[in-house]
Amino acid sequence: METLLPLKCWTRAQQHGFRIPQWTDPLAHEKFPGTNCTVLSGQKLSEEFRNQAKELAKSNSIKPNLTVLLVGEDPASRVYVSNKTKTFAQAGFGSHLIEVPAAEATTELLQKWVHKLNADPSVHGILVQLPLPKHVDAAAVLGAIVLEKDVDGFLPGNVGLLATGQFTGTLSCTPFGVMALLAAYNVSLAGKNAVVIGRSNIVGKPMGLMLLSEDCTVTYAHSRTQNLQGVCAQADILVAAAGQALLVKPEFVKPGAVLIDVGMHRDSAGKLCGDIDPDCFSKASFASPVPKGVGPMTIAMLLVNTCINAWGQGKAQ
Ligand code: NAP
């Protein structure tokens, strides 16, 4: 079943055939063990979008093709890139990796690569894996990407469309995926207090704008916020994107709140964890796990964004 209340930010994806399923039966929901808190399964929803992309590709003559520019040898970046290219391969789509050693990378060289990819009609999405080495001007490299090939939604032209309530541009994959996850589980948003911890251009800021577009009352918290616990305790929807392991403790959580964990870390035992302490789940109504929550949704939205760019060629976008 399709969601009854399509999200404004989903308009463009919907025009290209993507549908958010609606999982409304609480009895069918997986719960965190020993709690009544529903697991917001990014893994399950990302599979759904991968299947939709495969099906939709059959009726579109263009096979979506992503090119990733990877600079340097950062192991975390390598893992992220390999997960992205693997997902594209699983969907039967093209993905191409260009590797540039950190010692050879200059702003000018990377801009040249971007210009070449801009001019290549077989490339529908250009992804510059961040972070870039410190000696490279990341804004100048990203700024060289043409708007139609910005699959990350990072360019000011795309961010500006979102900020002005126009949903005709590419949206940042992580918050876009969070919105789809909330909609699939029919989490009501209008009039709710949403607190976003983090104000980065790629996660926190667009997250707040997308929640605002669904009529949440949005508060941004950041490293200079006073009384973070008190601010978070007012949240009906709490998004943690601070990049601080286990920052959010049970006393930060309003009973019945919806918790979204964007963070990704390894604890001292090497186990994956997020920004939210799992002890919070017993107070929440819904929560996204780490792993298998926001991470797979980010990659799924990269797939959706690349499909939209590819299939939008020659059509109104
Ligand atoms: P970022 O650029 O480092 O931004 C972090 C934000 O959190 C900043 O706005 C910072 O405040 C704020 N912050 C840091 N410590 C804080 C604290 N103790 N209390 C309150 N606010 C605090 O990071 P990002 O790129 O937005 O990413 C955030 C996290 O999400 C990272 O762990 C990243 O690895 C993860 N991530 C995951 C995915 C995924 O797919 N799962 C995708 C993207 C990012 P200031 O602005 O004041 O410095």
Boltz pocket constraint, residues with backbone or C-beta under 6 A from the ligand:
constraints:
  - pocket:
      binder: B
      contacts: [[A, 174], [A, 197], [A, 198], [A, 199], [A, 200], [A, 201], [A, 202], [A, 203], [A, 204], [A, 221], [A, 222], [A, 223], [A, 224], [A, 225], [A, 228], [A, 240], [A, 241], [A, 242], [A, 243], [A, 244], [A, 247], [A, 261], [A, 262], [A, 263], [A, 264], [A, 294], [A, 295], [A, 296], [A, 298], [A, 299]]
      max_distance: 6.0
